[in-house]
């Protein structure tokens, strides 16, 4: 019996016991299974090399190393995590994008759009940092840019470019990946890109300010999950944050992170899983595991976001360069596929505030190099809120 069959049998036969967590009523349909997309099958690749369902179109917004059309700004290399924000200066919006580049050459940039969707400006919002991979938006309209280095920081940035970026030391020093704000419990969840990484939450001293607070790590004892304070968030004593608390629950390569309605979804690339941490009961379930579905469409899980209809959108690093969606009915299917770019990865999926445009990047484009990144926009008949 192969591993996929063995794991599927374990779930069907014993619920969640084999995995050491408790299944809750809201999670009874997990994990998601392969099925048809609500948008129909993918069509032949368009002029940009993107396969989409009927009714959807793509356009290139920016290319690494080239001037963004309509501006004088040169777009950064290796575009990674991103998010959209309403533009307080008008009826448009702003898309921010990290740069996963080496020592001191990372950071983040922004694209400003008019209400009609045209790029009106592009500019830098963070400089001088290293390997800014993913991150997350805050409810107070700032962007948390995370450094994916052994003792990386989180930087809070202003998408408008008006304010200076601020390093948030209290959020810990580790191989940061993504962040997701929970406005209900007033905490920020954080993932760690290590093979034996942890899952964290930061509890600010005051919601809306990340100046100070407590970093906690998820632990497990006899199948019970709990949160414990990290004694040395700065890892100044030489022990990494993930190794400071006994019973820390391990995750194989934490990646994207997204919060919605009492659940924090996060991905782990080492085992191709999408996890759902349900904050009310404090339980953890598998929303998706490629070993638990036939012919899994989603592999190489990475960045994750959500749409108003309740669909999750998960980008692939590897696989066959797809963004796949997971519906509220727990069906997983491809939403789009980028062709001719097997040496790249898809990063930074984010919806415009109106939910009718999806932005994302191919980090290395057709060249397979960080200097070949391409940032795209997809428009079409996205499903509205249920």
BABATI-861459 format. One record per residue: residue in one letter; x, y, z of N, C-alpha, C in turn. Coordinates in steps of 0.05 Angstrom, whole numbers. Example, Ala and Ser with C-alpha at 12.3 -4.5 7.8 and 13.67 -1.06 7.14 Angstrom:
SITE  A  264  -114  156  246  -90  156  264  -66  156
SITE  S  257  -45  142  273  -21  143  258  1  157
END
This chain:
SITE  X  17  -24  0  0  0  0  18  25  0
SITE  X  13  44  -19  29  68  -20  21  88  1
SITE  X  37  109  5  32  127  27  5  141  24
SITE  X  -2  149  0  -27  163  -4  -51  146  4
SITE  X  -50  120  -4  -72  102  3  -73  96  33
SITE  X  -49  94  45  -47  89  73  -59  112  89
SITE  X  -51  136  82  -61  160  96  -91  163  93
SITE  X  -101  159  68  -130  161  63  -145  141  80
SITE  X  -135  117  82  -148  96  98  -149  104  127
SITE  X  -127  116  136  -125  124  165  -146  146  171
SITE  X  -150  165  153  -169  186  157  -197  175  157
SITE  X  -203  159  136  -230  148  134  -237  130  157
SITE  X  -217  114  166  -223  94  187  -223  105  215
SITE  X  -207  126  220  -204  135  248  -208  165  252
SITE  X  -219  178  233  -222  207  235  -195  220  237
SITE  X  -192  238  257  -167  253  259  -148  241  280
SITE  X  -155  219  292  -139  208  314  -110  203  304
SITE  X  -107  192  280  -81  185  270  -63  209  267
SITE  X  -74  233  266  -58  257  262  -55  273  287
SITE  X  -67  265  310  -62  278  335  -77  304  339
SITE  X  -99  308  324  -116  332  330  -145  323  329
SITE  X  -162  341  338  -190  335  341  -206  348  318
SITE  X  -223  332  305  -240  342  284  -264  356  296
SITE  X  -271  379  286  -294  394  296  -316  393  275
SITE  X  -340  401  284  -364  400  266  -360  416  241
SITE  X  -347  439  243  -344  456  220  -323  445  201
SITE  X  -309  424  209  -287  413  192  -293  385  182
SITE  X  -318  376  185  -323  348  178  -318  341  149
SITE  X  -319  361  132  -315  356  103  -285  356  96
SITE  X  -268  366  113  -239  367  107  -229  338  106
SITE  X  -207  333  92  -193  352  75  -206  353  47
SITE  X  -200  375  33  -212  379  6  -204  358  -13
SITE  X  -222  351  -32  -217  331  -52  -218  343  -80
SITE  X  -205  330  -99  -206  340  -126  -234  340  -138
SITE  X  -240  360  -154  -266  362  -166  -266  384  -187
SITE  X  -289  389  -199  -290  409  -221  -290  437  -209
SITE  X  -277  455  -224  -276  483  -216  -303  496  -220
SITE  X  -312  514  -202  -337  528  -207  -336  546  -232
SITE  X  -312  551  -242  -309  567  -266  -306  551  -292
SITE  X  -306  525  -289  -303  508  -313  -274  501  -319
SITE  X  -269  485  -339  -241  477  -345  -224  499  -356
SITE  X  -198  496  -354  -179  515  -364  -179  514  -395
SITE  X  -177  537  -407  -175  539  -436  -146  540  -445
SITE  X  -142  541  -471  -114  543  -482  -101  569  -471
SITE  X  -75  568  -470  -60  591  -460  -65  616  -477
SITE  X  -67  639  -463  -71  664  -477  -44  675  -486
SITE  X  -44  700  -496  -19  712  -506  2  715  -485
SITE  X  -6  715  -459  14  717  -438  22  690  -427
SITE  X  13  669  -440  21  642  -432  5  632  -408
SITE  X  -18  643  -403  -34  636  -379  -59  622  -388
SITE  X  -64  598  -377  -88  583  -382  -109  592  -361
SITE  X  -133  600  -370  -154  610  -353  -180  597  -362
SITE  X  -200  598  -345  -227  590  -352  -240  611  -370
SITE  X  -260  603  -385  -274  620  -403  -285  645  -388
SITE  X  -281  668  -400  -290  693  -388  -269  709  -373
SITE  X  -246  696  -368  -224  710  -354  -203  719  -373
SITE  X  -190  741  -367  -168  751  -383  -145  759  -365
SITE  X  -120  759  -377  -97  767  -361  -83  791  -375
SITE  X  -67  805  -360  -49  825  -371  -24  827  -353
SITE  X  -2  835  -366  23  839  -351  23  867  -340
SITE  X  29  870  -314  29  896  -301  57  907  -299
SITE  X  76  889  -293  104  898  -289  123  875  -294
SITE  X  148  882  -301  169  863  -305  194  872  -290
SITE  X  207  853  -277  231  859  -262  252  872  -280
SITE  X  265  893  -269  286  906  -284  277  925  -306
SITE  X  251  928  -309  240  946  -329  223  967  -317
SITE  X  221  989  -330  204  1011  -321  175  1003  -322
SITE  X  161  1007  -300  132  1001  -300  118  1020  -319
SITE  X  103  1010  -338  90  1028  -358  73  1049  -344
SITE  X  75  1073  -353  61  1095  -341  74  1109  -318
SITE  X  99  1099  -311  114  1110  -289  143  1112  -297
SITE  X  160  1122  -278  189  1122  -282  203  1103  -264
SITE  X  188  1085  -251  199  1067  -231  207  1040  -243
SITE  X  230  1030  -236  239  1004  -245  230  983  -225
SITE  X  216  963  -235  204  942  -218  225  924  -207
SITE  X  222  916  -182  242  900  -168  244  871  -178
SITE  X  266  858  -173  270  830  -180  257  812  -159
SITE  X  253  787  -167  243  766  -150  218  774  -134
SITE  X  197  783  -148  173  791  -133  161  767  -118
SITE  X  153  772  -94  142  750  -77  116  758  -65
SITE  X  113  756  -38  87  761  -25  75  788  -31
SITE  X  49  790  -32  36  815  -38  8  817  -26
SITE  X  -3  841  -27  -30  847  -17  -40  872  -30
SITE  X  -67  875  -30  -80  899  -40  -92  916  -18
SITE  X  -92  942  -22  -103  961  -3  -119  982  -18
SITE  X  -141  991  -6  -155  1014  -17  -137  1038  -15
SITE  X  -139  1055  -35  -123  1080  -36  -138  1102  -24
SITE  X  -130  1111  0  -144  1132  14  -144  1159  -1
SITE  X  -126  1161  -20  -123  1186  -35  -143  1188  -58
SITE  X  -157  1166  -64  -175  1167  -86  -193  1142  -87
SITE  X  -204  1136  -110  -222  1113  -112  -208  1088  -123
SITE  X  -181  1089  -124  -166  1066  -134  -156  1048  -112
SITE  X  -134  1034  -117  -123  1015  -98  -93  1013  -102
SITE  X  -80  999  -84  -51  996  -84  -44  966  -81
SITE  X  -27  956  -98  -16  928  -95  13  930  -86
SITE  X  19  918  -63  47  917  -54  59  890  -59
SITE  X  85  890  -64  99  865  -71  127  865  -58
SITE  X  134  843  -45  160  839  -33  181  832  -54
SITE  X  206  836  -48  229  828  -65  245  808  -49
SITE  X  245  783  -58  261  762  -45  289  761  -56
SITE  X  304  782  -50  331  785  -59  351  784  -36
SITE  X  377  780  -42  397  775  -22  404  798  -4
SITE  X  425  795  11  432  812  33  431  842  26
SITE  X  412  856  39  410  885  36  397  894  10
SITE  X  389  876  -8  378  883  -34  348  877  -36
SITE  X  336  867  -14  308  860  -15  291  885  -11
SITE  X  268  881  2  250  904  7  223  899  -4
SITE  X  209  921  -11  182  919  -22  176  944  -39
SITE  X  159  940  -59  150  962  -76  120  962  -78
SITE  X  109  983  -90  80  985  -92  72  995  -120
SITE  X  49  987  -129  36  996  -153  10  1010  -145
SITE  X  6  1035  -155  -19  1049  -149  -37  1048  -174
SITE  X  -62  1042  -170  -81  1040  -193  -103  1061  -190
SITE  X  -113  1070  -212  -136  1088  -213  -161  1072  -208
SITE  X  -184  1085  -205  -209  1071  -202  -216  1054  -226
SITE  X  -204  1061  -249  -209  1046  -274  -189  1024  -278
SITE  X  -170  1021  -260  -151  998  -262  -126  1004  -276
SITE  X  -120  1029  -283  -95  1036  -296  -74  1043  -275
SITE  X  -49  1035  -281  -27  1041  -263  -21  1071  -265
SITE  X  -20  1084  -242  -15  1113  -242  12  1120  -228
SITE  X  23  1101  -213  47  1106  -199  60  1079  -190
SITE  X  86  1080  -185  100  1057  -174  123  1068  -158
SITE  X  130  1055  -135  149  1067  -117  158  1046  -96
SITE  X  180  1053  -83  192  1036  -62  179  1042  -35
SITE  X  173  1021  -19  163  1026  8  181  1014  30
SITE  X  201  998  21  220  985  40  246  979  25
SITE  X  268  987  37  294  982  25  314  972  46
SITE  X  336  960  35  358  952  52  354  927  69
SITE  X  334  912  63  329  887  78  336  863  61
SITE  X  331  839  72  341  814  60  319  794  57
SITE  X  316  783  33  298  761  27  270  765  38
SITE  X  258  787  30  231  792  38  212  774  23
SITE  X  203  754  36  188  732  23  158  738  23
SITE  X  144  729  43  115  734  44  110  756  65
SITE  X  88  756  78  81  777  97  51  776  101
SITE  X  39  800  106  10  801  110  1  829  115
SITE  X  -24  834  108  -37  860  112  -48  862  140
SITE  X  -49  887  151  -62  891  177  -89  905  173
SITE  X  -107  903  192  -133  917  190  -130  947  190
SITE  X  -106  957  200  -102  986  200  -87  995  175
SITE  X  -87  978  154  -78  985  127  -48  989  126
SITE  X  -33  972  138  -4  971  134  4  943  124
SITE  X  28  941  113  38  916  102  61  906  119
SITE  X  59  881  129  80  869  144  97  853  125
SITE  X  122  862  121  141  849  103  160  832  119
SITE  X  161  806  113  176  787  130  202  778  116
SITE  X  224  778  132  250  769  122  253  739  126
SITE  X  258  725  104  262  696  106  292  690  109
SITE  X  302  697  132  330  690  140  329  679  168
SITE  X  351  667  176  352  653  202  344  671  225
SITE  X  353  695  225  345  714  246  332  739  234
SITE  X  312  733  216  299  754  202  280  770  220
SITE  X  273  793  210  254  811  224  228  813  208
SITE  X  208  826  221  184  835  208  185  866  207
SITE  X  179  877  183  179  906  180  150  914  173
SITE  X  141  934  188  114  945  182  118  969  163
SITE  X  104  968  140  108  988  120  82  1002  113
SITE  X  84  1025  101  61  1041  92  57  1038  62
SITE  X  36  1025  54  31  1020  25  31  1045  8
SITE  X  23  1068  21  22  1093  5  49  1105  0
SITE  X  69  1096  16  96  1107  13  100  1132  29
SITE  X  80  1142  43  82  1167  57  98  1164  83
SITE  X  95  1141  96  108  1136  122  132  1118  120
SITE  X  150  1121  139  174  1104  139  167  1076  149
SITE  X  182  1056  138  180  1029  148  192  1027  176
SITE  X  179  1010  193  189  1007  221  194  977  226
SITE  X  217  971  237  223  943  245  209  936  271
SITE  X  195  914  271  180  906  294  194  883  309
SITE  X  213  891  326  230  872  340  215  853  358
SITE  X  193  862  370  178  845  389  166  821  375
SITE  X  164  821  348  152  798  334  171  776  329
SITE  X  196  778  340  214  756  340  233  756  317
SITE  X  255  742  321  275  738  300  278  709  293
SITE  X  267  702  270  269  675  259  264  676  229
SITE  X  263  653  217  260  651  188  230  657  181
SITE  X  223  683  183  196  691  178  187  685  150
SITE  X  161  677  148  149  673  121  125  691  118
SITE  X  103  684  130  78  699  126  66  708  153
SITE  X  48  727  151  33  737  175  4  740  167
SITE  X  -14  735  187  -42  739  183  -54  750  209
SITE  X  -68  773  206  -80  786  230  -107  775  236
SITE  X  -112  770  262  -138  760  272  -150  784  287
SITE  X  -169  798  275  -181  821  288  -201  813  310
SITE  X  -207  788  311  -226  779  332  -212  774  359
SITE  X  -190  760  358  -174  754  382  -152  775  386
SITE  X  -148  792  367  -127  813  368  -99  801  371
SITE  X  -93  783  352  -67  771  350  -58  770  321
SITE  X  -32  765  317  -21  762  290  -8  735  288
SITE  X  -17  718  270  -5  691  266  19  693  247
SITE  X  39  677  253  64  678  238  73  650  231
SITE  X  82  646  206  93  620  198  124  622  196
SITE  X  136  598  197  166  596  197  174  576  176
SITE  X  191  585  157  200  568  135  225  552  143
SITE  X  220  531  159  241  512  167  229  484  166
SITE  X  245  463  161  234  436  160  222  427  186
SITE  X  231  439  208  220  433  235  210  459  247
SITE  X  197  475  230  188  502  239  165  501  258
SITE  X  159  524  270  138  527  288  116  545  276
SITE  X  93  546  291  72  564  284  68  583  307
SITE  X  69  609  302  70  629  324  45  647  323
SITE  X  41  661  345  23  684  345  36  706  362
SITE  X  32  730  353  42  753  367  18  768  380
SITE  X  19  772  406  -2  785  420  6  814  427
SITE  X  -3  834  412  6  861  416  -4  872  443
SITE  X  12  890  455  3  903  479  -22  919  475
SITE  X  -25  930  451  -49  945  444  -56  940  415
SITE  X  -80  931  409  -88  924  382  -86  949  364
SITE  X  -73  947  342  -69  969  324  -41  981  327
SITE  X  -25  970  346  3  978  349  19  953  353
SITE  X  41  951  339  59  928  341  86  936  354
SITE  X  85  958  368  109  967  382  119  947  403
SITE  X  100  935  417  107  916  439  86  894  440
SITE  X  94  872  453  75  850  456  90  825  463
SITE  X  76  803  462  86  777  470  86  758  446
SITE  X  108  745  440  110  724  420  104  697  433
SITE  X  85  682  421  78  656  431  81  635  409
SITE  X  85  610  418  88  588  399  67  566  405
SITE  X  57  553  384  38  532  388  52  507  398
SITE  X  41  495  419  52  470  431  31  449  431
SITE  X  39  424  435  21  401  436  30  382  457
SITE  X  12  374  474  17  354  495  -6  335  497
SITE  X  -1  309  492  -23  289  493  -47  296  475
SITE  X  -41  308  452  -61  315  433  -75  341  438
SITE  X  -67  355  459  -80  381  466  -62  404  458
SITE  X  -73  423  443  -58  446  434  -60  469  454
SITE  X  -38  484  456  -39  508  473  -17  527  463
SITE  X  -18  551  473  2  572  466  20  577  490
SITE  X  45  580  485  65  585  506  83  608  498
SITE  X  90  625  517  107  648  511  135  639  503
SITE  X  146  652  483  174  647  475  192  663  494
SITE  X  210  651  509  226  666  529  244  687  517
SITE  X  255  681  494  275  699  482  268  703  452
SITE  X  249  721  446  240  725  419  262  734  400
SITE  X  282  748  411  304  757  394  325  736  389
SITE  X  322  712  402  342  691  400  370  701  406
SITE  X  372  719  425  397  731  431  416  712  447
SITE  X  404  692  459  420  673  474  431  650  457
SITE  X  425  651  431  436  630  413  417  607  407
SITE  X  395  605  422  375  584  416  353  595  399
SITE  X  348  582  377  327  592  359  300  591  372
SITE  X  282  609  364  256  611  377  241  585  376
SITE  X  243  570  354  228  545  352  238  523  371
SITE  X  262  527  383  273  507  401  273  515  430
SITE  X  259  537  437  260  547  464  239  536  482
SITE  X  217  525  471  194  516  487  190  487  483
SITE  X  191  470  504  186  441  502  158  436  491
SITE  X  155  416  474  129  409  463  120  426  440
SITE  X  138  443  429  131  459  406  122  441  383
SITE  X  99  447  372  89  431  349  104  439  324
SITE  X  113  418  310  130  423  286  114  422  260
SITE  X  123  439  241  110  440  215  132  440  194
SITE  X  128  426  172  148  422  152  148  444  131
SITE  X  161  466  137  164  488  118  140  505  116
SITE  X  135  522  137  112  540  137  114  560  115
SITE  X  92  565  101  91  584  79  68  604  83
SITE  X  49  605  65  28  625  66  10  623  90
SITE  X  -4  645  96  -20  647  120  -43  666  114
SITE  X  -68  658  121  -91  675  115  -113  670  136
SITE  X  -123  692  147  -144  689  168  -171  697  157
SITE  X  -192  682  165  -220  689  158  -239  676  177
SITE  X  -256  692  190  -279  682  205  -272  660  225
SITE  X  -253  665  242  -246  647  263  -228  624  255
SITE  X  -217  625  231  -199  604  222  -174  616  210
SITE  X  -151  607  218  -126  615  205  -116  592  188
SITE  X  -116  596  162  -107  576  143  -77  581  138
SITE  X  -61  561  138  -33  564  131  -23  539  117
SITE  X  -2  542  101  8  521  84  36  512  93
SITE  X  42  487  87  68  475  92  78  461  67
SITE  X  100  471  56  109  461  30  122  434  31
SITE  X  134  426  55  148  401  56  130  377  54
SITE  X  105  380  62  87  357  60  62  364  44
SITE  X  62  387  30  40  395  12  13  395  26
SITE  X  12  410  48  -12  411  64  -22  440  67
SITE  X  -49  442  70  -62  467  79  -75  461  105
SITE  X  -66  475  126  -77  471  153  -98  492  159
SITE  X  -116  485  177  -136  503  187  -136  503  218
SITE  X  -126  525  229  -126  528  258  -152  543  265
SITE  X  -170  529  279  -196  541  287  -193  553  314
SITE  X  -195  580  315  -187  595  338  -205  591  362
SITE  X  -232  588  357  -251  585  379  -245  561  396
SITE  X  -247  536  384  -241  512  400  -211  507  403
SITE  X  -194  522  388  -165  518  389  -157  491  378
SITE  X  -169  483  356  -163  458  343  -150  462  316
SITE  X  -137  441  307  -121  441  282  -130  418  265
SITE  X  -137  424  240  -146  403  221  -132  407  194
SITE  X  -133  387  178  -122  388  151  -144  397  132
SITE  X  -140  421  120  -159  430  100  -153  417  73
SITE  X  -127  410  69  -118  397  44  -92  383  49
SITE  X  -90  359  37  -65  343  38  -64  328  11
SITE  X  -43  333  -5  -42  321  -31  -40  290  -30
SITE  X  -34  279  -6  -33  250  -3  -61  238  1
SITE  X  -81  255  5  -108  246  12  -128  250  -10
SITE  X  -118  255  -35  -137  258  -57  -124  245  -82
SITE  X  -141  234  -99  -131  222  -124  -123  244  -143
SITE  X  -101  239  -157  -91  258  -177  -92  287  -167
SITE  X  -78  293  -145  -80  319  -132  -72  342  -151
SITE  X  -90  361  -155  -83  384  -173  -64  403  -160
SITE  X  -63  404  -134  -47  424  -119  -23  411  -106
SITE  X  1  418  -116  26  409  -104  45  433  -102
SITE  X  65  432  -85  82  454  -81  68  478  -69
SITE  X  52  473  -49  35  495  -37  53  517  -27
SITE  X  43  542  -30  59  565  -22  40  587  -12
SITE  X  40  610  -25  24  633  -15  -6  626  -17
SITE  X  -22  638  1  -50  633  2  -65  659  7
SITE  X  -89  661  -5  -107  684  0  -135  674  -3
SITE  X  -154  692  1  -182  684  -1  -199  704  -17
SITE  X  -222  695  -26  -241  712  -41  -267  715  -26
SITE  X  -282  735  -34  -307  741  -20  -327  718  -19
SITE  X  -326  701  -39  -344  678  -41  -337  656  -21
SITE  X  -314  659  -8  -305  638  11  -284  620  0
SITE  X  -277  623  -26  -257  606  -38  -229  614  -28
SITE  X  -212  594  -24  -184  598  -18  -169  596  -45
SITE  X  -148  612  -49  -132  611  -72  -103  605  -63
SITE  X  -92  583  -72  -66  573  -63  -47  573  -87
SITE  X  -25  587  -85  -5  588  -107  15  566  -104
SITE  X  26  557  -126  45  535  -126  74  545  -130
SITE  X  92  534  -114  120  536  -118  129  509  -128
SITE  X  131  506  -154  134  479  -165  108  469  -177
SITE  X  102  444  -173  78  433  -185  78  439  -214
SITE  X  56  448  -225  55  455  -253  47  485  -257
SITE  X  57  501  -237  53  530  -239  24  538  -241
SITE  X  9  529  -221  -19  535  -220  -26  552  -195
SITE  X  -47  567  -197  -61  576  -173  -86  558  -172
SITE  X  -89  544  -150  -113  527  -146  -131  539  -126
SITE  X  -157  534  -129  -176  544  -109  -188  520  -94
SITE  X  -194  526  -68  -208  507  -51  -234  520  -44
SITE  X  -256  508  -52  -283  520  -48  -293  514  -20
SITE  X  -313  529  -11  -326  524  15  -337  496  17
SITE  X  -342  483  -6  -352  455  -7  -329  435  -7
SITE  X  -304  445  -2  -281  429  0  -274  414  -26
SITE  X  -277  428  -48  -268  418  -74  -243  434  -82
SITE  X  -222  421  -90  -198  434  -99  -195  430  -129
SITE  X  -189  452  -144  -187  451  -173  -169  474  -182
SITE  X  -156  471  -205  -140  493  -216  -157  517  -224
SITE  X  -147  541  -217  -159  565  -226  -145  576  -250
SITE  X  -118  575  -250  -102  583  -274  -76  568  -274
SITE  X  -63  568  -297  -37  555  -300  -20  572  -318
SITE  X  5  577  -309  24  592  -325  41  572  -340
SITE  X  42  575  -366  58  556  -383  85  568  -390
SITE  X  104  550  -395  130  558  -404  148  571  -383
SITE  X  141  567  -358  157  579  -336  162  559  -314
SITE  X  171  535  -321  174  514  -301  197  520  -281
SITE  X  214  539  -287  236  546  -269  228  568  -250
SITE  X  202  574  -247  193  596  -231  175  586  -209
SITE  X  162  604  -195  141  598  -175  121  621  -175
SITE  X  97  616  -167  76  637  -166  75  648  -138
SITE  X  75  675  -136  76  688  -110  56  711  -109
SITE  X  49  719  -84  35  743  -79  6  745  -89
SITE  X  -10  724  -90  -37  727  -99  -53  745  -80
SITE  X  -67  764  -91  -83  783  -75  -105  795  -92
SITE  X  -128  799  -80  -151  810  -94  -153  840  -90
SITE  X  -161  855  -110  -167  883  -107  -189  886  -86
SITE  X  -192  910  -74  -213  913  -54  -241  906  -63
SITE  X  -247  910  -89  -273  903  -99  -276  873  -105
SITE  X  -253  858  -104  -254  830  -109  -257  821  -138
SITE  X  -253  840  -156  -257  833  -185  -232  831  -201
SITE  X  -209  834  -187  -183  832  -200  -164  816  -182
SITE  X  -149  797  -193  -130  782  -178  -102  788  -188
SITE  X  -85  796  -169  -57  802  -176  -39  780  -165
SITE  X  -17  775  -179  3  755  -171  28  758  -188
SITE  X  49  744  -180  74  746  -196  85  718  -201
SITE  X  99  716  -223  116  693  -229  144  703  -221
SITE  X  156  692  -200  180  704  -188  203  705  -207
SITE  X  207  685  -224  230  684  -242  222  683  -271
SITE  X  197  684  -277  187  686  -305  198  664  -323
SITE  X  201  672  -348  210  652  -368  240  647  -367
SITE  X  255  665  -354  284  663  -353  294  644  -331
SITE  X  277  640  -311  286  624  -288  305  639  -270
SITE  X  307  665  -274  325  682  -258  308  703  -243
SITE  X  319  711  -220  305  731  -204  302  757  -219
SITE  X  318  762  -239  315  786  -255  293  784  -276
SITE  X  280  761  -278  260  757  -298  231  756  -288
SITE  X  226  766  -263  200  765  -252  179  780  -268
SITE  X  154  770  -267  132  783  -281  108  785  -262
SITE  X  96  808  -261  72  812  -244  47  815  -262
SITE  X  26  800  -255  2  798  -272  -23  808  -258
SITE  X  -43  813  -274  -70  818  -265  -89  800  -280
SITE  X  -108  788  -266  -130  772  -279  -156  784  -272
SITE  X  -173  788  -292  -200  798  -288  -220  778  -299
SITE  X  -244  780  -289  -265  761  -299  -288  759  -280
SITE  X  -305  739  -285  -329  736  -269  -325  722  -242
SITE  X  -309  734  -225  -304  722  -198  -331  720  -183
SITE  X  -334  699  -169  -359  695  -153  -360  716  -131
SITE  X  -384  725  -126  -388  745  -105  -393  731  -78
SITE  X  -395  746  -57  -399  735  -30  -425  719  -29
SITE  X  -424  697  -15  -448  680  -13  -469  694  3
END
